Amino acid sequence: MLLSVMATSTTAETRKEREAKFKSRVVPLLRTFCFDCHSGDKPEGDLSLDGANSAREILEGRKHWLKALKQLRVGAMPPKDADPLSKQDRQFLSDWLDGTLNDIDCTGTPDAGRVTMRRLNRVEYRNTIRDLVGHDYQPAADFPGDDVGYGFDNIGDVLSLPPLLMEKYLAAAAEITNHVIVANTSPLIKRITAKQMLATNTASDIGGDARLIASSGKLVAQFDFPESGTYRLVVHACGDQAGDEDVEMGIELDSKLTQTIKVSQPRNKPHSFEKEGRIEKGKHSIGVSFLNDYYKPNVADRNLAVHWIEIHGPLGSQKNLPDSHRKLIFVTPDEKVSPEKATKEVLTRFANRAFRRPLSNDEVSRLERIAKMVRDDGGTYEEGIQLAMQAVMTSPFFLFRVEADPIGNFARPLNDYEIASRLSYFLWSSMPDAELFKHAWNGTLRKDDNLKRQVQRMLKDKKAEALVDNFALQWLQLRHLGEMTPDAKLFPSYNEQLQKDMLTETRMFLAEIIQQDLPLTNIIDGEFTFLNQRLAKHYEIPNVQGDQFRKVSLKNTPRGGVLTHGSVLTITSNPTRTSPVKRGKWVLDNLLGEPPPPPAADVPQLDDQTELTGTLRQKLEQHRASPICASCHKRMDPLGFAFENFDAIGAFRTRDENLPIDASGELPSGEKFNGAKELRKLLATSSRKQFLKCVSEKMLTYALGRGLEYYDVCAVDNITKSIDANDGTFSSLVIAVVNSRPFQWRGPQKGK
């Protein structure tokens, strides 16, 4: 990890001495032994060491220099084919780098850091759409894959927006709005042709279903309206024009004229004319009348031609509409509410939630104009809302989590809307809910103990399962389980279903720790798990029947914690055998926060060294005979050998290739153990604070969506101390992260 030790506070005198030694001793040593390989535009191993001009600049580039320090300490730098570095110079350089890289003063106001504006990743997009419009948008899985940084796929620096993904967003917005909103809420109830209507005067057929009224008269139809409400009557008509007036058509309800319409279209170009009004439930007569007859013999004849009448409605009826439509379109135009007013109310509420903040008047006006443009072009009210919502869902303010940079060179506290958004995407991988928005609107999220209460509430919500899938499974590298392919001949019981069972066990185990707010050390040594019959048989645990998973005690068994889960044991193995090296490295990286440096390029793989003989343990002992290899293997191998009683797919065994398994080991601290159970106890007790610190670093990285910098060690120290003082429970970890300065503040952009 980037943060490997506790921060220290150094006197000004010591810093002055360190700067003097940088110029007098450090730079000459680096120039002699390092710059040949690690300088310029293409440094070896992508590790450039020639850019620092002071000890302070080395501290700011801490990430690269920590790698160099590790290589220096294990003897891998300089390489064995280069000029040798004396023991005294190696010790001096190691001590100087260690002091410089950990000279972080936490007594003042540490740097809050700055998160790159983050795009919603695939999971966050899908969850946000679900909570925003009530639709689980499955095609989000077809979006291009999200890049991973610092072990997680929610890191702002790597979440780019390629053109292909933008095209996906545009198509998704149209598909989603069409699914959740019915564009025409005035369904056609009945079409009545002119031939089906009763004529009160002479009316002649003119082809098809149309009839011609040649003198004053009307066509009448009876209809039983299903409920009271606003209806739209559509009359399809045209006319024979004569005289100095257009044909006049009247629409009647129960023999009362309700509207007069000018029909200027000639007979060969019929047009639809609409009339809206309230009609009470029950039977009513609808009439279409010809009002201005005109006739001159042998000169001109004015007539009305009617093709059909349609009845739509009731308008705005909530019947047979999806729940999503009723929630989103909560206001519809009628006699009391204009389309403009209804549009503003609907879009303001929707966009405020989508942008996770209140919109300005100008932003709302722009959305209103989009909806009005659709209506002016003949579209329905709902179609206008659809297009405006599509504009919202393809806006950077929706697709990205936007936080304004502070003015000047000083950090600023995030406002309540920004805190609510950080909190919801941290715990739920989704947008804030109504309660968080309410606190943000009232400015009360950080008053009293509201923030702590919100964390506790949110952890109990089902949506907190996102912490398992998106934080824990990435932290523990279990998203790679599906890529594992154990040898089918050696492990015939391993199949896709067993693999799914293994992942289900780990998911339910981690969810139990979150939901029951258990101490985090249960991850290492919890004496329970969740099994079904198939997985219990694989583990040789009796009395578990059926496909249903249930909580099972692991007391008096060799298992406990995630370290003995089939999922972890499988991803830390090779296809044909176990890998103590992978298992030991996994423990160092994910539980202790001390990943070993990568092996030197010229070190051969164990399976390629045919000259090695004996058991796997004996082969590894021969492999690490080299001092360069021994320094790392001395830390990894004992941890991995503790789990040799579990084969490459997690089944328990006592022998390997007919030889008894030796699962004993000794830690660099001198503590000895024999087998996984004793090692787990040591990790959960003597290494407890180191484990809590590692988890703090992992979770702070995930919560912030950025890699940790040298100054974040202060926050990590405070988080670790807070967890330790609160029995190490899961909620204490989350609350400490949320209360940290990096989570609640935003620093300025560097160089501004």
N, C-alpha and C positions, 0 to 999 in steps of 0.2 A: 504494500500500500504506500501511498504518498506520505502518510503520516506514520512514522515508525516509533517515535519516542515522545515523551511529554515535553511541553515547551519549557524553556528556561528564560530567565531574565538576566542579562549580562550588564556589567557596569560599563560606563563610557570609556574608562581607562582600558578595560579588556578589549573593547571593540577597536580602540585606537591601535593597540598592540597587534590585533589580528589583521588590520589593514596594512600595517607596516610589514608583517610577515608575508602577506599576499604578494607584495611587490618584490621583497628580498629573496624569498625562498620558494613560494608556491608557483609563481609564474615560470621561473627557470626550470623547475621540475616538470611542469606540464609541457613546456616547450621541448624539453629533452625527451620525455618518455611518452607523451600523449598526442601532441599536435600533428605528428606525421599521419596518423590514422583518423583522428577525431577533430578535423577542422575543415574549413572550406564549404562548398555548396553541397557536396555529396559525402558526408562523413560516414565512416564505417559504422554499421549498426544503427545508423540514423541518430548518432550521439555526437553532437558538436560541443566542444569544450573551449573554443577559442573566442567566444563572444563576450566574456565577462571582463570588466576593467576594474572591478573592486570586489571586496568581500560581500558588500550589500547586493551587488548584481548576481552573485552566485546564489545568495539566499532567495532572490526573486526567481531564479531559474532552478529552484530546489528539485523539481521532478527529475530533471536530467542528471543533476549532480548526485542525487541519491542512488541512481543506477550506477554511476561511476564509483561511488563509495563502496557499494556492495561488491562490485567486481574487484576493486582494490583490496578489500578485506579478505576475499577468498583466494587471492593470488591469481586471478584470471586476467588481471591487467597490471603491467603490460603483458602481452602474450609471451609464451616461452621462447618464441623464435626472435624476440626483440632484445634490445639491451636490458640486462637485469636491473631492477630497482633494489637498492640495498635495504636491509631490514630496518635500519634507522630511518631512512627516507620514507619508506612505506608507512612506518608507525607515525612519523611526523605528519605526513600528508593525511593519513586516516584521522588522526586526532584533530588536525586543523579543520578538515571538512566537517567532521562530526560537530565540533563546536560552532562553526559558522552556520551550518544547515539547521541547527536547533536553537539558534539565538533569536528567539521570538518572544517579544515582551508582551505578556498578557495583562500587565497591570494598568495599561491605559485603555484606549478604545480601539480594539482590533479592527482591521479592514473587514467590512461586511461582505465584500465580494459582489460580483455582478453576473447575473444569469443571462445568457444570450436569449433573445426573443425566441420562444419555443413553439414549433409547430406541433399540433396534436398528432400523436402517433396513431397507428391503425386502431389500437384498442381504445384509446381515449376518444377518437373520432366516433367510433361505433357506440360507445357508452354515452357520449354527449348527445348524439342524435337520439338515442333511446330516451334519455331524460328530458330532452328538449321538445320532441314531437310525439313521443310514445310509439316509436317504430324501431324495431331491432333490425338495423340495416346490415344484413348478412354480406352483401357484396363488398363491404369494406375489407373483407379478407382477401379480395383480389387486388387490392392496392399494392403498389410496389413495396417490397420489404423495407422496414426501418433499419437504418444502420445502428450499430451498438457502440457506445463509448463508455469507458470506465465500468464495463460490465452490465450496462443497462441500455434499454432502447428508448429512453425518454430524455436523453441528453441534448440540450439545445444546439450545441456546436455541431452535431452530426445529423440533425433532422433538417435536411434540405427540402426544397420544393421543386423537383424536376418537372418539365413540361408535361410528361405523361401523367403525373399525379394530378396536376392542375386540370387536365382533361377529365380525369376520373372524378374529381370534385364537382365539375360542372355537370357531368352526366348524373352523378349521384344526387345533386340538389334537385334536378328536374324529376328524377324518379321518385325521390322521397316525398316531395310536395304533391305529386300526383297521387301517391298512395295515401297520404294522411288527410288530404283535402279533396272533397268532391267539388269539381269545378262548376257544375250546374246543379244547384240545390232546388231547382224548380222543375221536377220531373213532369214529363208529359203524361197527363192523366187520360186525356181523350182527344181524338181528332174526329170531328163530325164534318162530313162532306156536305156540299151545298145540296146534292141530291137527297141526302138524308134529312134535310130540314123542311119544315112546313112553310109553304108560301102563302102569305095573306093576300097576294094579288098575283097578277099574271107573272110567271117566271118560266123561261124557256131553257132547255138544255142547249149548251154550246160546245159539247165535246168533253169527254172525260167525266169528271165529277162536278164540273162547273155549271152554274146556271146564271142566266142573264135576267136582271130586273129592268124592264123597259119603261116602266112608269113608276110613280110613287108607290112603294110597297116595301115589304120586308120578308126575310127568311127567319124562322124561329125554331130553336131547339130546346128541349127540356133536358136538364142534367141534375143529378143528385150529388151535391157537393159533400165529400166525406167528413169535413170538419170546418169549423170557422177559421178564417185567416185571410191573408192577402193572396189573390190569384192573378195570374197574367193570362189575358185573353188575346190570342193572336189570330187575326183575320187575314187570309191570303186573298187579295182582290185586285182588280184593275177596272178600266172603264173605257167607254166610247166617249171621247171628248167632243163637246160642241158648245157653241155660244162663247161668252166671255168669262165663264167660270169653269173651274175644275169640278169633276164629279165630287159630290159630298156624300159621305157615308156616315151613318149613325150607328153607335153600338148601344144597345138597350139591355137593361136588366129588369126583369119582371115588368115589361112594357114601359119602363121609364128611361128616357134618353140620358145616357151618362157621359157620352163623348161624341163630338162631331169631328170627322177626319176628312181632310182634302185628299182625294185620290187622283193624282196627276198622271199616273202610269197608263199607257195605252193598253188595249186588250191583249196584245201579244207579249207584254212584259209585266206580268202580275208581281205584286210586292206584298210583303208581310207587314201588317200594322198591329201595334200592341196597345193594350190598355190594361193597367193594373188597378186593383181596388179591393177593398175588403168585401167578402161575401160570407154570410152566415151559413152554418151547416144546414143541409136540407135541400129540397127540390126547388130549382129556380129556372125561369125561362131566360134564354139569351137570344137577343134579336139583332139582325144586321139589316139596316133600312137604307133605302135610297131616298135622299132628301131634296134634290133639286133637279127634277125632271125638266128636260128641254127638248122641244121638237118643232122642226119646220119642214113641212112636206117638200120632198124633193131637194132639201138643202142639207139638213143636219139633224142628228138624233143623239141625245146624251143618255147613256145607260150605265148601270153598275153591274159588273160581272164578279160574282163571288165563287171562289174555288173551294175553300174549306175554312173552318174555324177550329183552333186548338185551345185546350184548357190546360194550363200549367199551374202547379201549386199543390198545397199552399206554400208560398215563398218563405224561405227561412225555416221551414219545418225541420225539427230535429229528429224526426222519425227516420229510421233506416239509414242514419248517418253514422260513420264510425266515431268512436269516442274521441279519437284524435281530432277530428273535424270540430266536434262540439267544444273541445277545450281550446283549440286554437282560434276558431271563428266564434268567439263568445259574444260578438255584437254583429247584427246584420241590419242593413238599411231598411227602414219602413217609413210610415208617415211621420214619425217623430224623430227619427235618426237619419241624417243625410249620409250618402255614401262616403263623403269626405270625413265626417266625424267618426263613422264606424271604422273606416280604414285607419285613421290615426290611432284609435284606441287599440285595435288589434295589433298593428305593427309596432307600436311603442312597447307594449308588453313583451311581444315576441323578441324584438331586437335587444331590449334590455337584458333579457335572460341569455340570449345567444352571445352577446358581447361581454357578458358577465360584469356589466356596469351600466349606469344610466347614459342614455344617448343625449347628445346636444339637440337643440331645436333644428339646426341645419341638417343634421343626420336624419332626423325623422322626416323632415320636409322632402329630402331626396327620395326616401322610400315611398312617401305618399305620391310623389310625381310619377314614379314607376307604375304604381297601381292605377293612377288616373289615366296614364297613357294607354293602358290596356282597355280600360272602360271606354275611353274616347274612340278607340279603334273597333268598338263593337263587342268587346269581351265582357264577360260577366264580372260581378263584384269579386267572386271567389277566384276567378282567373287572375285578376289584378293582384290579389293577396298572394297567390301562388308565386307569381313572378317576383314580387318584392321580397318574399321570403327566400327565393333562390338567390337573390342578390345578397341577402344577409349571410346565407350559408356558404357563399364563395368569397366573402370579404376576409381580408387579413385579420380583422378584429375577431372573427369567429375561428378561423383556421389556426391562428397563432394566439398564444397567451402573451398579451402585450402589457408591458410595464414601462412607464415613462422613465427615462434616465433622470437623475437628480440634476438640478441646476448648479453649476460650479463644480468644485472639487471635493464636495463633502457628500457623504451618504445621506439618504433620506429614509424615514420609516415608511413602509408600504401603507397604503390606505386600507380601509376595512374590506373593500371589494377585492383588492389584490390579495389580501390575506385569505379571504374566503375562497378565492380561486386556487391559491397555492394549497390550501388545506384540503379542498375537495379532490383535486387531482392527485395529491399525495396519498390520501386514504382510500379514495373511491375510483381513481382514474376516470373521473367524470366531472361535470359541471356542478356548481353549488346547488343545493336544494332550496326550497322556500324559506326554511328557517335560517339558513346562513345568509340568504339575501335580505331577510328582514333585519337581522342584526347589522348587516353592512349598511342598509338604508338608514337605520336609526343611529349608526355610529357607536354601537354598544358591544361589538364583537370582542374588543380587548378590555372592556370594563369589568370590574369585579373578577369573578372566576369564570366568566362566560366562555373564554377560549378553552379552558380545561374541560368545562362541561360539554362543549361541542365535540371535543375530541372523544370523550367517553361515550357520548351519544352515537357518534359516527362509527366507532369501533364495534358497537353492538348491532349496527345495521348490516343487512345481508350484503350490501354493496361493498363492505369492507373485505369481502373475499378477494377483491382486486389486489389487496396487499399480499395474499398468498400467491396468486398467479403472476403478478407483475413485479413484485419486489422479491419475495422469498425464493420463488423458483428460478429467477434470474441470478440472485445472489448465490444460490447453491448450485448453479449451472445445470439445473434439471430440465431446462428446455431442450437440452441436447439428448435426452433419453431416447427419443424416437429415432435418432441417428445411429444408435448402437446396434451392431449386428453380431452378437455372439455366435460362435461356430455351431451350426445346427447339428453336426455329428457329435460334438463333445457335450453340447447342452441341448438335448432334444426337447426338454420341457419348456424351453423359452419360446414364446410366441407373442403375437401382437396383444392378445388378451391379457397374458401375464404381465406384459409391459404396462398396459393400462392400469391393471390392478396395483402395480408398484407405485405408479404416479398418484393414483387415488389415495393410497395409504399415506403418502407423504403430504398431500394436499390436506387431507382431513386431520392429520396430526398437527400440522402448522396452524390450521384454522382453529383447532381446539385451544392451542396456546394463546391465540389472539382473543377468541371469544370468552375464554375463562380467565383471561388476564393472568396467566401463569408466569412464574419466573423464566427468564430467557434461557437459563441453564438447562431447562427441560429439552431444549433443542439438542444438547449434547448427551444428556443422561436421563431423559424422561422414561419412566418405567411403565409405559403404556403405548399402545398403537391402535390402529384400526385395520381389521382384517375381514376378508370373506373366506369361504371354504377353500377356494383355489389357492389363495396366497398363504393361508394358514398351513395347508398341506406342503407347500413349497418350503415353509419355515419349520415344518415338523412341530407345529403347535396344535394340540388336540382340542376337541370339543367346540369347533367352529363349523357350523353347517349353513349351507345356502350361499347364494350370490350376494346377499345383502351385507354390506360392511357394518361392523359394530366395534365398539371400544373393547379392547382386550388388554388385560394386565400382562406385563412381561417379567414380573418378579419370578425369580428362580429359573430364568432362561438366560442364555448368553447374549440376548439382545437388549437394546435400550437406546433411545435417541435416534436421530436421523442417520448417524454413522453406521448403523446396522440395518438400515432400510435397503431393500433390494434395489431401489432406484439409485441411491448413492453408490452402492457397491458395484453396480453394473457400469455406471458412467466412469468409474475410476479403474476399470479393468481393460485388458486387451481382448480381442475376439477369442483367443484360445487359452488365456490364462489370466490370473490376477496380476496386478501391477502395484507392488508395495510403493514404488516411486510415485506413481500417480495418486495413490491414496494418501501418502504422506504429504505430497505437494498440495492436495486438495484441503487437508486439515490446516496446513500452514497458511494457505491463501485465504480460505473462506471462514475459518474459525479463529485463527490467531493473528491474521493480518500481517504475516511475514512471508510473502511469496519469495521463494529462492530465485536468484537470477537465472536466466536461460543458460543451458549448457553451452560450453565453448563449441565453436563450429567444427573443430577437428576431433571431437569426442564421438566414437562410434556408438550406435544403439546396442543395447544389451543383446537383443536377439541376433544381431549381426556378428557378435564375437563368438565364433565357433570354437575358439580355444578354451573358453570357460567351461568348467565341468562341475558336477555335483548338483545339489538342490538349488532352487531359485535363490534362496538366501545365500548359499555359498557362492553362487555366480555373482551376486551383487557385491559380496565382500571382495571378490577378485576385481570386479569392475571399478570399485572405488579405491583401489590401491594407489591410484594417482592422487597426489595432494590436492590438485585442482578439483578433482571429482569429489574427494573425501569431504571437503569443507561443506558442500551442500548436502551430499548423501548422508552425512552424519546427523543432519537435522531431519531429513525426510524419511529415510528408511526405517528407523525404529517406529515411527508413527504408523507407517504402512504395514510393517510386519505384525503389528498388534491385531490386524484384521485378517491375517492369513487363514484363520479358521473359517472364513467365509469365501466361497469360490467366486468365480467371475460373474455369476448372476445372483449372488447373495445367499446361496444355500449353505447350511452349516456342514463342516467336515472336520475330521480330526487327523486325516492323513492326506498327503499330496504325493502322487506317484509312489504309493506304498511306503512312504517314509513319514514318520511322525512329524507333525508341524510344530515348529518352535515359534511361538508368538510373543516371546519375551523381548524386552528392550530397555533402554536407558535414555532419558532425556538429557540434553546438554547441561541441565541444572543438576544432574546427578540422581534424580528420582528414577527409581526402577519400577517396572510393571511387568505383568505377565498376562497378555491377552487384552481383548477389546474392553472388557468390563473394568479392569483396573486402570487402563488408560483413560477411559471416559471419566472415571472418578477424579483422576488427576486434572484433566482438562476442566472439569466443572468446579474444582476447588482451588488448587494452587495456581491454575491459569485463568481463573475466573475474571479478574480485572482485564487481562489481556483480551479475553474473548469479548467482554462487554465493550471494550474500546474498538475492537474490530467491527462489531455489529453497529456501533455508533457511527463509524466512518462509512460503512456500507449504506446505512439508512439515510444519513445526511446527504450523501451523494445522490441517492434516489429522490429524496424529498426536494432537493434544490434543482435537480436536472443539470448539474454541472460537476466536473471533476473538482476535488478539493485542492486548495492551494496551501502554501506554507503557513499563511496566517490563520487558516481554519483549524489549526491544531488547538488553538485556544478554545474554540467552540466545542471541539471533540472532547477536550479534557473536561469541560464543564458538563457536557452531556453524560460522560462516563461517570463522573462523581455523583450526578443527580440520580442516575439509575442505581448505582451502588447504595445510595442512601435510602432508596425506596424498594428494597428487596429484589431489585433486578427484574421487576415485572415488565411485561410488554408495553402496557399503557404508559409506564414511567419513561420508557424509551421514546415513545411517540411524543409525549408531552414535552420532554426535554428538547427534542429536535424542534418542535413547533415554537418553543420559547427561546430558541437560540437566536443570536443576532443575525447570522446569515439568512435564516428563514424569514425574519421580520423586517429586514432592511435591504436596501439596494444601493450598492456603491456606484461611483461615477465610472464612466468609460475611461480606461487608461489612456493617458496621453492627451486628455482634453482639459 
